[in-house]
Amino acid sequence: MKKTLLSLSLVASLFAGDIVLSKDSALNILKKTPIYTQVAQRINQDEIKVKGLDKGDLYVITLYNKKGAQNVFVTKNLKYTMLGLVLNNITKEPVIVDYPAKPFKGNPQIVKDGVLFSFGHGKKDLYIVTDPECPFCQRFEKAAKKTNFGDKYRIHVIFLPLSFHKHSMAMIEYILSAPTQDERVKRFHETLQGSDAWKSFKPTKAQKKMVAKEIEKSKKAAEELGARGTPSFYDEHMKEIKSRRRLFQ
């Protein structure tokens, strides 16, 4: 069994030297960890799916379903299992788990119809699925502000208001009720950066109706892209960009 694990079948190579494991190989590694007994039944019932990466110094086994994903890090000698954040002692950065994205096979027009506004002067198109109340979107906004992000990309914004964000729609109504596209962009940035101007905004019935119509198109665009959360990023071919670091390179 150990020889089988060490001679794992390889499916594809990634730009960073990572190697995608076959489903069987990933499962065999997971079986060597204490995690397996906790999830075996759900895996057998196909409630949880398994995939994995060989990152050279360790294995990453990802357990996932429609609700989210959990990474399990396993040392190459199969002695130790690690959960949570794993740091590279040389770069001081978290270990990135970056699976190759599948090519976009949806309808690009549905995505384009769901773009609510665009900004930036770069040569590359970037589609962002975001929610103004999402804390991770707010963190990304702060990181982007510190760089020449808008000089690198032409950024197309698609809103996906998450149900558990109770202020999301109020923020979106404030942003989308702006009289011009430039003002939409301004309100978008200010809201993500912490402005509470949206709290005192009272949309008219006409504005609410307009926003509801635009959000439906935006939600369809996010669904067409396969976005499962916010923020999600897609390149000019509408292929998902999973590594945030790549966006700033």
ZADO-1210 file (C-alpha; in nm, 4 decimals, padded with zeros to 6 digits):
<atoms>
<atom x="00.0000" y="00.0000" z="00.0000" code="MET" pos="1"/>
<atom x="00.2820" y="00.2400" z="00.0880" code="LYS" pos="2"/>
<atom x="00.4468" y="00.1828" z="-00.2513" code="LYS" pos="3"/>
<atom x="00.1134" y="00.2517" z="-00.4172" code="THR" pos="4"/>
<atom x="00.0811" y="00.5790" z="-00.2313" code="LEU" pos="5"/>
<atom x="00.4332" y="00.6869" z="-00.3194" code="LEU" pos="6"/>
<atom x="00.3800" y="00.6089" z="-00.6876" code="SER" pos="7"/>
<atom x="00.0630" y="00.8135" z="-00.7139" code="LEU" pos="8"/>
<atom x="-00.0913" y="00.8384" z="-01.0579" code="SER" pos="9"/>
<atom x="-00.0564" y="01.1897" z="-01.1957" code="LEU" pos="10"/>
<atom x="-00.3284" y="01.3662" z="-01.3860" code="VAL" pos="11"/>
<atom x="-00.1969" y="01.7150" z="-01.4657" code="ALA" pos="12"/>
<atom x="00.0814" y="01.9563" z="-01.3724" code="SER" pos="13"/>
<atom x="00.0236" y="02.3098" z="-01.2441" code="LEU" pos="14"/>
<atom x="00.2316" y="02.6202" z="-01.3061" code="PHE" pos="15"/>
<atom x="00.3751" y="02.6150" z="-00.9534" code="ALA" pos="16"/>
<atom x="00.4971" y="02.2559" z="-00.9810" code="GLY" pos="17"/>
<atom x="00.1899" y="02.1193" z="-00.8051" code="ASP" pos="18"/>
<atom x="00.0571" y="01.7895" z="-00.9338" code="ILE" pos="19"/>
<atom x="-00.3092" y="01.6962" z="-00.9362" code="VAL" pos="20"/>
<atom x="-00.3718" y="01.3568" z="-00.7789" code="LEU" pos="21"/>
<atom x="-00.6163" y="01.1075" z="-00.9144" code="SER" pos="22"/>
<atom x="-00.9349" y="01.0678" z="-00.7115" code="LYS" pos="23"/>
<atom x="-00.8270" y="00.7206" z="-00.5914" code="ASP" pos="24"/>
<atom x="-00.4838" y="00.8437" z="-00.4848" code="SER" pos="25"/>
<atom x="-00.6316" y="01.1346" z="-00.2900" code="ALA" pos="26"/>
<atom x="-00.8750" y="00.9002" z="-00.1188" code="LEU" pos="27"/>
<atom x="-00.5998" y="00.6526" z="-00.0286" code="ASN" pos="28"/>
<atom x="-00.4005" y="00.9301" z="00.1387" code="ILE" pos="29"/>
<atom x="-00.7072" y="01.0520" z="00.3261" code="LEU" pos="30"/>
<atom x="-00.7599" y="00.6987" z="00.4589" code="LYS" pos="31"/>
<atom x="-00.4250" y="00.7274" z="00.6365" code="LYS" pos="32"/>
<atom x="-00.5487" y="01.0226" z="00.8409" code="THR" pos="33"/>
<atom x="-00.7796" y="01.0431" z="01.1446" code="PRO" pos="34"/>
<atom x="-01.0141" y="01.2568" z="00.9355" code="ILE" pos="35"/>
<atom x="-01.1283" y="00.9672" z="00.7203" code="TYR" pos="36"/>
<atom x="-01.3360" y="00.7884" z="00.9832" code="THR" pos="37"/>
<atom x="-01.5291" y="01.1131" z="01.0420" code="GLN" pos="38"/>
<atom x="-01.6273" y="01.1576" z="00.6777" code="VAL" pos="39"/>
<atom x="-01.6178" y="00.8059" z="00.5281" code="ALA" pos="40"/>
<atom x="-01.9943" y="00.7554" z="00.5327" code="GLN" pos="41"/>
<atom x="-02.0622" y="01.0912" z="00.3668" code="ARG" pos="42"/>
<atom x="-01.7969" y="01.0197" z="00.1026" code="ILE" pos="43"/>
<atom x="-01.9521" y="00.6802" z="00.0290" code="ASN" pos="44"/>
<atom x="-02.2922" y="00.8478" z="-00.0033" code="GLN" pos="45"/>
<atom x="-02.1396" y="01.1074" z="-00.2377" code="ASP" pos="46"/>
<atom x="-02.2299" y="01.3910" z="-00.0008" code="GLU" pos="47"/>
<atom x="-01.8619" y="01.4875" z="00.0141" code="ILE" pos="48"/>
<atom x="-01.6199" y="01.4689" z="-00.2774" code="LYS" pos="49"/>
<atom x="-01.2423" y="01.4315" z="-00.2582" code="VAL" pos="50"/>
<atom x="-00.9564" y="01.5719" z="-00.4661" code="LYS" pos="51"/>
<atom x="-00.5900" y="01.6300" z="-00.3964" code="GLY" pos="52"/>
<atom x="-00.2588" y="01.7937" z="-00.4846" code="LEU" pos="53"/>
<atom x="00.1003" y="01.6800" z="-00.4479" code="ASP" pos="54"/>
<atom x="00.2816" y="02.0010" z="-00.3497" code="LYS" pos="55"/>
<atom x="00.6280" y="01.8482" z="-00.3341" code="GLY" pos="56"/>
<atom x="00.6777" y="01.8592" z="00.0429" code="ASP" pos="57"/>
<atom x="00.3268" y="01.7573" z="00.1412" code="LEU" pos="58"/>
<atom x="-00.0095" y="01.6440" z="00.0135" code="TYR" pos="59"/>
<atom x="-00.3224" y="01.8562" z="00.0184" code="VAL" pos="60"/>
<atom x="-00.6498" y="01.6639" z="00.0269" code="ILE" pos="61"/>
<atom x="-00.9604" y="01.8765" z="-00.0286" code="THR" pos="62"/>
<atom x="-01.3034" y="01.7690" z="00.0938" code="LEU" pos="63"/>
<atom x="-01.5793" y="01.9667" z="-00.0747" code="TYR" pos="64"/>
<atom x="-01.9467" y="01.9945" z="-00.1617" code="ASN" pos="65"/>
<atom x="-02.1778" y="02.2759" z="-00.2750" code="LYS" pos="66"/>
<atom x="-02.1568" y="02.4415" z="00.0674" code="LYS" pos="67"/>
<atom x="-01.7800" y="02.4810" z="00.0729" code="GLY" pos="68"/>
<atom x="-01.4435" y="02.3080" z="00.1063" code="ALA" pos="69"/>
<atom x="-01.1945" y="02.1988" z="00.3732" code="GLN" pos="70"/>
<atom x="-00.8239" y="02.1359" z="00.3086" code="ASN" pos="71"/>
<atom x="-00.6382" y="01.8598" z="00.4899" code="VAL" pos="72"/>
<atom x="-00.2563" y="01.8786" z="00.4779" code="PHE" pos="73"/>
<atom x="-00.0647" y="01.5508" z="00.5076" code="VAL" pos="74"/>
<atom x="00.3128" y="01.5096" z="00.5373" code="THR" pos="75"/>
<atom x="00.4835" y="01.3022" z="00.2688" code="LYS" pos="76"/>
<atom x="00.5725" y="01.0252" z="00.5150" code="ASN" pos="77"/>
<atom x="00.1999" y="01.0005" z="00.5984" code="LEU" pos="78"/>
<atom x="00.2746" y="01.0430" z="00.9690" code="LYS" pos="79"/>
<atom x="00.1113" y="01.3795" z="01.0345" code="TYR" pos="80"/>
<atom x="-00.2133" y="01.5531" z="00.9435" code="THR" pos="81"/>
<atom x="-00.2564" y="01.9305" z="00.9683" code="MET" pos="82"/>
<atom x="-00.5726" y="02.1390" z="00.9561" code="LEU" pos="83"/>
<atom x="-00.6129" y="02.5128" z="00.9181" code="GLY" pos="84"/>
<atom x="-00.3392" y="02.7554" z="00.8106" code="LEU" pos="85"/>
<atom x="-00.0049" y="02.6066" z="00.7040" code="VAL" pos="86"/>
<atom x="00.2853" y="02.8512" z="00.6575" code="LEU" pos="87"/>
<atom x="00.5897" y="02.8197" z="00.4353" code="ASN" pos="88"/>
<atom x="00.8887" y="02.8847" z="00.6636" code="ASN" pos="89"/>
<atom x="01.0914" y="03.0365" z="00.3796" code="ILE" pos="90"/>
<atom x="00.8370" y="03.2709" z="00.2171" code="THR" pos="91"/>
<atom x="00.6419" y="03.3236" z="00.5428" code="LYS" pos="92"/>
<atom x="00.3267" y="03.2952" z="00.3295" code="GLU" pos="93"/>
<atom x="00.0347" y="03.0506" z="00.3700" code="PRO" pos="94"/>
<atom x="00.0516" y="02.7425" z="00.1502" code="VAL" pos="95"/>
<atom x="-00.1661" y="02.8133" z="-00.1532" code="ILE" pos="96"/>
<atom x="-00.4086" y="02.5425" z="-00.2616" code="VAL" pos="97"/>
<atom x="-00.4651" y="02.6194" z="-00.6287" code="ASP" pos="98"/>
<atom x="-00.6453" y="02.3621" z="-00.8425" code="TYR" pos="99"/>
<atom x="-00.6612" y="02.4228" z="-01.2180" code="PRO" pos="100"/>
<atom x="-00.9883" y="02.5880" z="-01.3155" code="ALA" pos="101"/>
<atom x="-01.2179" y="02.4240" z="-01.5661" code="LYS" pos="102"/>
<atom x="-01.2723" y="02.6047" z="-01.8992" code="PRO" pos="103"/>
<atom x="-01.5865" y="02.8176" z="-01.9123" code="PHE" pos="104"/>
<atom x="-01.8598" y="02.6333" z="-02.1015" code="LYS" pos="105"/>
<atom x="-02.1499" y="02.8655" z="-02.0262" code="GLY" pos="106"/>
<atom x="-02.3134" y="03.1447" z="-02.2221" code="ASN" pos="107"/>
<atom x="-02.0832" y="03.4506" z="-02.2254" code="PRO" pos="108"/>
<atom x="-02.3701" y="03.6831" z="-02.3146" code="GLN" pos="109"/>
<atom x="-02.5516" y="03.5991" z="-01.9898" code="ILE" pos="110"/>
<atom x="-02.2361" y="03.6982" z="-01.8016" code="VAL" pos="111"/>
<atom x="-02.1949" y="04.0226" z="-01.9950" code="LYS" pos="112"/>
<atom x="-02.5615" y="04.1100" z="-01.9424" code="ASP" pos="113"/>
<atom x="-02.5080" y="04.0724" z="-01.5675" code="GLY" pos="114"/>
<atom x="-02.2199" y="04.3200" z="-01.5473" code="VAL" pos="115"/>
<atom x="-02.3506" y="04.6175" z="-01.3495" code="LEU" pos="116"/>
<atom x="-02.0610" y="04.8557" z="-01.4136" code="PHE" pos="117"/>
<atom x="-01.6945" y="04.8493" z="-01.5111" code="SER" pos="118"/>
<atom x="-01.3838" y="05.0441" z="-01.4216" code="PHE" pos="119"/>
<atom x="-01.0086" y="05.0398" z="-01.4745" code="GLY" pos="120"/>
<atom x="-00.7902" y="05.1092" z="-01.7764" code="HIS" pos="121"/>
<atom x="-00.5975" y="04.7848" z="-01.8112" code="GLY" pos="122"/>
<atom x="-00.5743" y="04.5683" z="-02.1211" code="LYS" pos="123"/>
<atom x="-00.6972" y="04.2539" z="-01.9447" code="LYS" pos="124"/>
<atom x="-01.0649" y="04.1926" z="-01.8679" code="ASP" pos="125"/>
<atom x="-01.1426" y="04.0724" z="-01.5151" code="LEU" pos="126"/>
<atom x="-01.4896" y="03.9733" z="-01.3944" code="TYR" pos="127"/>
<atom x="-01.5464" y="04.0018" z="-01.0193" code="ILE" pos="128"/>
<atom x="-01.8429" y="03.8451" z="-00.8399" code="VAL" pos="129"/>
<atom x="-01.8762" y="04.0399" z="-00.5166" code="THR" pos="130"/>
<atom x="-02.1011" y="04.1416" z="-00.2281" code="ASP" pos="131"/>
<atom x="-02.0365" y="04.4841" z="-00.0703" code="PRO" pos="132"/>
<atom x="-02.1027" y="04.3477" z="00.2803" code="GLU" pos="133"/>
<atom x="-01.8641" y="04.0544" z="00.2359" code="CYS" pos="134"/>
<atom x="-01.5612" y="04.1045" z="00.4681" code="PRO" pos="135"/>
<atom x="-01.3337" y="03.9184" z="00.2268" code="PHE" pos="136"/>
<atom x="-01.4428" y="04.1500" z="-00.0552" code="CYS" pos="137"/>
<atom x="-01.3665" y="04.4466" z="00.1693" code="GLN" pos="138"/>
<atom x="-01.0189" y="04.3096" z="00.2431" code="ARG" pos="139"/>
<atom x="-00.9547" y="04.2599" z="-00.1266" code="PHE" pos="140"/>
<atom x="-01.0644" y="04.6183" z="-00.1949" code="GLU" pos="141"/>
<atom x="-00.8044" y="04.7457" z="00.0523" code="LYS" pos="142"/>
<atom x="-00.5323" y="04.5301" z="-00.1050" code="ALA" pos="143"/>
<atom x="-00.6288" y="04.6434" z="-00.4558" code="ALA" pos="144"/>
<atom x="-00.6239" y="05.0079" z="-00.3507" code="LYS" pos="145"/>
<atom x="-00.2574" y="04.9760" z="-00.2512" code="LYS" pos="146"/>
<atom x="-00.1599" y="04.8566" z="-00.6005" code="THR" pos="147"/>
<atom x="-00.2075" y="04.9736" z="-00.9578" code="ASN" pos="148"/>
<atom x="-00.4852" y="04.7170" z="-00.9926" code="PHE" pos="149"/>
<atom x="-00.7034" y="04.9394" z="-01.2110" code="GLY" pos="150"/>
<atom x="-00.4104" y="05.0031" z="-01.4439" code="ASP" pos="151"/>
<atom x="-00.3679" y="04.6304" z="-01.5066" code="LYS" pos="152"/>
<atom x="-00.7318" y="04.5298" z="-01.5570" code="TYR" pos="153"/>
<atom x="-01.0624" y="04.6435" z="-01.6982" code="ARG" pos="154"/>
<atom x="-01.2793" y="04.5240" z="-01.4088" code="ILE" pos="155"/>
<atom x="-01.6407" y="04.4165" z="-01.4616" code="HIS" pos="156"/>
<atom x="-01.8527" y="04.4006" z="-01.1447" code="VAL" pos="157"/>
<atom x="-02.1230" y="04.1395" z="-01.0853" code="ILE" pos="158"/>
<atom x="-02.3127" y="04.1472" z="-00.7570" code="PHE" pos="159"/>
<atom x="-02.4133" y="03.8322" z="-00.5721" code="LEU" pos="160"/>
<atom x="-02.5872" y="03.9430" z="-00.2492" code="PRO" pos="161"/>
<atom x="-02.5491" y="03.6616" z="00.0022" code="LEU" pos="162"/>
<atom x="-02.8585" y="03.5746" z="00.2064" code="SER" pos="163"/>
<atom x="-02.6801" y="03.5922" z="00.5422" code="PHE" pos="164"/>
<atom x="-02.5639" y="03.9519" z="00.4809" code="HIS" pos="165"/>
<atom x="-02.8634" y="04.1500" z="00.6041" code="LYS" pos="166"/>
<atom x="-02.7373" y="04.4891" z="00.4800" code="HIS" pos="167"/>
<atom x="-02.6156" y="04.3745" z="00.1398" code="SER" pos="168"/>
<atom x="-02.9234" y="04.4755" z="-00.0602" code="MET" pos="169"/>
<atom x="-02.9395" y="04.8179" z="00.1057" code="ALA" pos="170"/>
<atom x="-02.5769" y="04.8759" z="00.0075" code="MET" pos="171"/>
<atom x="-02.6429" y="04.7576" z="-00.3472" code="ILE" pos="172"/>
<atom x="-02.9507" y="04.9810" z="-00.3815" code="GLU" pos="173"/>
<atom x="-02.7385" y="05.2770" z="-00.2768" code="TYR" pos="174"/>
<atom x="-02.4640" y="05.1895" z="-00.5273" code="ILE" pos="175"/>
<atom x="-02.6865" y="05.1085" z="-00.8251" code="LEU" pos="176"/>
<atom x="-02.9176" y="05.4084" z="-00.7739" code="SER" pos="177"/>
<atom x="-02.6298" y="05.6424" z="-00.8595" code="ALA" pos="178"/>
<atom x="-02.7153" y="05.8690" z="-01.1568" code="PRO" pos="179"/>
<atom x="-02.4040" y="05.7774" z="-01.3602" code="THR" pos="180"/>
<atom x="-02.1682" y="05.4838" z="-01.4087" code="GLN" pos="181"/>
<atom x="-01.8809" y="05.6847" z="-01.2635" code="ASP" pos="182"/>
<atom x="-02.0874" y="05.7562" z="-00.9523" code="GLU" pos="183"/>
<atom x="-02.1689" y="05.3846" z="-00.9223" code="ARG" pos="184"/>
<atom x="-01.7982" y="05.3079" z="-00.9231" code="VAL" pos="185"/>
<atom x="-01.7330" y="05.5793" z="-00.6635" code="LYS" pos="186"/>
<atom x="-02.0074" y="05.4545" z="-00.4297" code="ARG" pos="187"/>
<atom x="-01.8883" y="05.0957" z="-00.4771" code="PHE" pos="188"/>
<atom x="-01.5342" y="05.1746" z="-00.3662" code="HIS" pos="189"/>
<atom x="-01.6446" y="05.3968" z="-00.0786" code="GLU" pos="190"/>
<atom x="-01.8884" y="05.1354" z="00.0532" code="THR" pos="191"/>
<atom x="-01.6276" y="04.8586" z="00.0438" code="LEU" pos="192"/>
<atom x="-01.3829" y="05.0887" z="00.2200" code="GLN" pos="193"/>
<atom x="-01.6220" y="05.1400" z="00.5111" code="GLY" pos="194"/>
<atom x="-01.8427" y="05.4366" z="00.4213" code="SER" pos="195"/>
<atom x="-02.1884" y="05.4190" z="00.5827" code="ASP" pos="196"/>
<atom x="-02.3539" y="05.6671" z="00.3441" code="ALA" pos="197"/>
<atom x="-02.5827" y="05.3841" z="00.2332" code="TRP" pos="198"/>
<atom x="-02.7498" y="05.3876" z="00.5745" code="LYS" pos="199"/>
<atom x="-02.9174" y="05.7227" z="00.5144" code="SER" pos="200"/>
<atom x="-03.0159" y="05.6478" z="00.1543" code="PHE" pos="201"/>
<atom x="-03.3876" y="05.5866" z="00.0925" code="LYS" pos="202"/>
<atom x="-03.4500" y="05.4446" z="-00.2550" code="PRO" pos="203"/>
<atom x="-03.7710" y="05.5284" z="-00.4364" code="THR" pos="204"/>
<atom x="-04.0061" y="05.2553" z="-00.5568" code="LYS" pos="205"/>
<atom x="-03.8772" y="05.3096" z="-00.9090" code="ALA" pos="206"/>
<atom x="-03.5178" y="05.2715" z="-00.7931" code="GLN" pos="207"/>
<atom x="-03.5989" y="04.9542" z="-00.5990" code="LYS" pos="208"/>
<atom x="-03.7684" y="04.8089" z="-00.9063" code="LYS" pos="209"/>
<atom x="-03.4730" y="04.9003" z="-01.1277" code="MET" pos="210"/>
<atom x="-03.2208" y="04.7501" z="-00.8856" code="VAL" pos="211"/>
<atom x="-03.4227" y="04.4294" z="-00.8464" code="ALA" pos="212"/>
<atom x="-03.4259" y="04.3861" z="-01.2244" code="LYS" pos="213"/>
<atom x="-03.0504" y="04.4432" z="-01.2538" code="GLU" pos="214"/>
<atom x="-02.9714" y="04.2114" z="-00.9635" code="ILE" pos="215"/>
<atom x="-03.1641" y="03.9270" z="-01.1253" code="GLU" pos="216"/>
<atom x="-02.9414" y="03.9556" z="-01.4322" code="LYS" pos="217"/>
<atom x="-02.6372" y="03.9786" z="-01.2064" code="SER" pos="218"/>
<atom x="-02.7357" y="03.6657" z="-01.0143" code="LYS" pos="219"/>
<atom x="-02.7822" y="03.4770" z="-01.3418" code="LYS" pos="220"/>
<atom x="-02.4350" y="03.5868" z="-01.4500" code="ALA" pos="221"/>
<atom x="-02.2840" y="03.4626" z="-01.1229" code="ALA" pos="222"/>
<atom x="-02.4672" y="03.1319" z="-01.1633" code="GLU" pos="223"/>
<atom x="-02.3484" y="03.0993" z="-01.5223" code="GLU" pos="224"/>
<atom x="-01.9896" y="03.1504" z="-01.4084" code="LEU" pos="225"/>
<atom x="-02.0385" y="02.8911" z="-01.1336" code="GLY" pos="226"/>
<atom x="-01.9575" y="03.1337" z="-00.8528" code="ALA" pos="227"/>
<atom x="-02.0038" y="02.9684" z="-00.5123" code="ARG" pos="228"/>
<atom x="-01.9062" y="03.2637" z="-00.2971" code="GLY" pos="229"/>
<atom x="-01.7579" y="03.6111" z="-00.2869" code="THR" pos="230"/>
<atom x="-01.5254" y="03.7390" z="-00.4012" code="PRO" pos="231"/>
<atom x="-01.4797" y="03.5204" z="-00.7091" code="SER" pos="232"/>
<atom x="-01.2589" y="03.6210" z="-01.0025" code="PHE" pos="233"/>
<atom x="-01.2701" y="03.5272" z="-01.3721" code="TYR" pos="234"/>
<atom x="-01.0346" y="03.6121" z="-01.6564" code="ASP" pos="235"/>
<atom x="-01.1115" y="03.7425" z="-02.0055" code="GLU" pos="236"/>
<atom x="-01.2176" y="03.3903" z="-02.1057" code="HIS" pos="237"/>
<atom x="-01.4472" y="03.3754" z="-01.8019" code="MET" pos="238"/>
<atom x="-01.2285" y="03.1040" z="-01.6531" code="LYS" pos="239"/>
<atom x="-01.2019" y="03.1187" z="-01.2743" code="GLU" pos="240"/>
<atom x="-00.8844" y="03.2596" z="-01.1189" code="ILE" pos="241"/>
<atom x="-00.8433" y="03.0771" z="-00.7901" code="LYS" pos="242"/>
<atom x="-00.5123" y="03.2209" z="-00.6721" code="SER" pos="243"/>
<atom x="-00.5471" y="03.5766" z="-00.5407" code="ARG" pos="244"/>
<atom x="-00.1693" y="03.6136" z="-00.5637" code="ARG" pos="245"/>
<atom x="-00.1850" y="03.5723" z="-00.9429" code="ARG" pos="246"/>
<atom x="-00.4095" y="03.8788" z="-00.9665" code="LEU" pos="247"/>
<atom x="-00.1355" y="04.1041" z="-00.8330" code="PHE" pos="248"/>
<atom x="00.1546" y="03.9551" z="-01.0300" code="GLN" pos="249"/>
</atoms>
